[in-house]
C-alpha cells in the first residue's frame, strides 16, 4: 500500500490502547461490561426503521444488501429475518415498532466470538491459509489488524491476494484498488480506503487463490461464502444477508454487533476470539 494511503488511514484512527489488545484470559462478566461500555453491545447505532428498511431492500434483491450472495430471498419474509436478527442479538424486537432502538446484548457476542475462536485455533494449529478483509477501514480496523498479527504468530498463513489490482466501473470517475495493510485486505479508490458492501474485490482475490478460511464482513464475506469458502464473518444488525446465509446453512460463524464505534472498543471481541 502506498505510504500516503497508509498515513491517511492511520490518521483517522484514535491512539491504540495496546494493553487491551493482549491475548489473555478475561472473565466473561468483564468482557460483557467492556462491550457495553464501548457500545459494541447495547443500543445499536442503527434503529429499527433502518433495520427493517435494509431487510426489505434485501428481499427486493438490492445488490448493495445482498453482499454478492444469491438465493437469499427464497422462503424469507421480513418477519423471519427480523427473527434472525433478534436471536443473533439476543434481545427481543417489537414487530409493531416502526421507530426506535434495537438492542444487542453482550452475552451472544462473547459466545459467538469464543465459538469462532475455536475454529481460528484449529486453523493456526493446522497452519491453514487465511484471508482477512474488511469493508470497514476505520471502525473495525484494529480488530482485523491485531487479529491478523496474532493468527500469523500462532501459525496461520495469511495470504495477500489481489494486492494492487485495479479496475473501473464505467459510471465512476475513479479506479477501485485492492489494498493490504498489516495482512488485511481493503478496498480503496486510489486516494483513500472506502467503506464498502461490494463483493467484487473478494471475487477478484479468490480468482488468484483459494484460502482455507476467510475472516471478513460485508461483500468480502458474502463473496467468499458464495464461492464456497469457509468464512467467519461480522455483521451489524442492519446487515442481514450474512445471517440469512447462516440460516440457510451456507456459513456457520456470524458475529453480530455494532460495527462502527471507536476502534479501540473491539478489544473484548479480540480477547474472546484469541482465548
C-alpha positions, -999 to +999 in steps of 0.1 A: +000+000+000+014+035-008+027+053+022+004+083+018-026+060+018-014+042+049-008+075+067-043+088+057-058+056+070-039+057+103-046+094+108-083+087+111-078+062+139-076+071+176-045+060+197-043+023+202-047+011+237-020-016+234-026-031+268-061-041+258-050-060+227-030-087+245-044-122+242-053-134+277-080-150+298-106-124+308-137-132+329-169-133+309-185-106+331-156-083+325-158-088+287-195-082+287-191-050+307-164-038+283-186-045+253-214-024+268-190+004+279-176+006+243-211+005+227-202-026+208-232-040+226-262-021+240-283+002+218-272-003+182-263+026+160-289+016+135-326+019+147-354-004+138-365+017+108-331+012+093-330-025+100-365-030+086-357-009+055-325-029+048-343-062+052-370-051+027-343-040+002-326-074+006-359-091+000-363-070-032-328-081-044-309-049-038-273-058-047-260-035-020-277-056+006-271-090-009-232-088-004-227-110-035-249-138-022-276-153-044-308-171-035-312-154-001-348-144-007-364-179-011-386-187+019-377-155+037-401-127+049-395-095+068-407-112+100-385-142+096-354-121+090-362-099+120-363-131+140-328-140+128-316-106+140-334-110+173-318-144+180-283-133+170-285-101+190-300-119+220-327-092+225-364-091+215-376-069+186-410-054+187-426-064+154-450-035+155-423-009+161-416+014+131-392+037+150-369+032+180-338+014+191-325-021+185-306-038+213-276-060+210-267-079+242-232-087+252-236-124+260-242-136+225-212-116+212-189-134+237-205-168+229-201-163+191-166-149+194-154-178+216-170-204+192-153-187+162-121-186+182-121-224+184-122-225+146-094-200+144-073-220+169-077-251+146-066-230+116-035-219+135-027-254+147-030-268+112-011-240+095-041-232+073-042-204+048-064-174+057-076-142+042-088-113+063-107-085+046-129-057+058-153-031+042-148-011+074-114+005+071-119+027+103-144+011+127-131-025+126-095-017+116-077-025+148-097-058+153-086-071+119-051-058+121-044-072+156-061-105+147-040-109+116-008-104+135-019-129+162-031-155+138+002-154+119+021-156+152+002-187+161+009-205+128-018-195+103-006-184+068-021-150+060-025-147+022-021-114+004-043-119-026-051-094-053-027-067-040-027-037-063-054-050-086-072-021-103-105-019-122-130+008-131-168+009-133-179+028-164-202+051-144-174+062-120-146+086-124-121+067-103-105+032-101-111+006-075-080-008-059-073-037-036-050-026-008-035-046+020-025-032+054-010-055+081-023-085+063-058-072+059-074-065+025-095-034+020-109-015-010-095+018-020-102+043-047-066+053-053-067+080-027-084+067+004-098+034+017-135+030+014-164+017+034-180-009+010-206-036+006-192-046-028-183-083-034-161-078-064-129-072-046-131-106-029-142-122-062-110-110-078-089-121-048-104-156-049-096-158-086-059-155-076-060-181-048-084-201-025-077-199+012-088-225+037-106-199+058-118-163+054-125-138+082-144-108+067-175-087+066-199-071+041-193-081+005-159-095+012-176-122+034-206-126+011-184-133-020-163-158+000-195-177+012-209-176-023-177-192-036-180-219-011-150-208+011-154-214+048-160-180+063-162-163+097-180-130+094-190-099+113-224-084+107-243-054+122-280-056+129-288-040+096-265-062+076-288-093+074-275-111+043-249-130+063-275-140+089-298-153+062-269-172+047-263-188+081-299-197+085-297-215+051-267-235+062-242-218+040-220-204+067-215-212+104-200-183+123-216-148+121-206-124+149-234-097+153-225-064+170-223-027+162-196-024+136-190+014+136-178+025+171-144+035+185-119+010+170-104+005+205-137-007+218-134-040+200-107-054+222-131-077+241-140-093+208-103-098+201-097-113+235-127-137+232-115-148+197-080-154+208-086-171+242 
